Amino acid sequence: MDDAADLGSKLAELLTTQRLGRPAHVFESLGSTQDQARAEAQDGAPDGALVWALEQTAGRGRMDRAWSSRRGEGLWFSVVLRPEGDPSAAALLSLAAGVGLARALQAPTDGAVKVKWPNDVLLDGRKLAGILAEAETHDGQVRIVILGVGLNLDPGPGGFPPEIAGQAAALSEAASGSIDAATLMATLLGELEDAIDMAQARPEELRQAWLAVSDTIGREVRAEMGGEARTGRAVDLDLDGSLVIEVADGSLSRVRAGEVVHLRPS
């Protein structure tokens, strides 16, 4: 992989977006792109500002789970978003990111990429990418969303860390030929921008786009929400991003936040 300065220059030449990646700050190493992007947002970074690190020493996913982020083995980045609306509208941004990533990765994976509610991107049922959306609100309105993405490109010579080896996937498994990081980043940002625009202006269109790439709908699932769990068949996605589950008595239950486990193939 090129160094940070070269990648930044290449990305600037390849970008087709209106906002995302403008500006782009590329670092050789950071503790966390989320933390850096939040600091830059608090200093006035505009909507769409990108923080991209070639490695993270303290990368994290949802629920503060560690995310292995070694140099040359993935794309680790965060984007500053300044949406307008209430927190429920901001919740759609995580789903929009899943749609954007899935669309960007359809060609290199021959259509094998799917999304798992709420924020995982899967390749053949294993986690290819994770999404972390962290919102800051003021007076009930969302002011900033830091949207983080970790995309595995290659497991490296030693393979994935043992604790995730059976559940993780890398783009190199499906893509033919080498992966150019700047080209892929430009493609990702373009699809992410389109999906984010859908979330903000055309939520029903986003809902349909998410359903089209979902690996969750039609499956028997267990939704874990703190100390509560619900089991049933995932049947739909609400406009607010909630997963709709049909439970044993035929009634519908809506899950707005939590973890979902796929219990058997769809």
Secondary structure, DSSP 8 states (H G I E B T S, - for coil): ---HHHHHHHHHHH---SSTTSSEEEES-BS-HHHHHHHHHHTT--TT-EEEES-BSS-B-GGG-B----TTSEEEEEEEE---S-HHHHHHHHHHHHHHHHHHTTTTTTT-EEEETTTEEEETTEEEEEEEEEEEEETTEEEEEEEEEEEE----TT-S-TTTTTTB--GGGT--S---HHHHHHHHHHHHHHHHHHHHH-HHHHHHHHHHTBSSTTSEEEEEETTEEEEEEEEEE-TTS-EEEE-TTS-EEEE-SSEEEE-S--
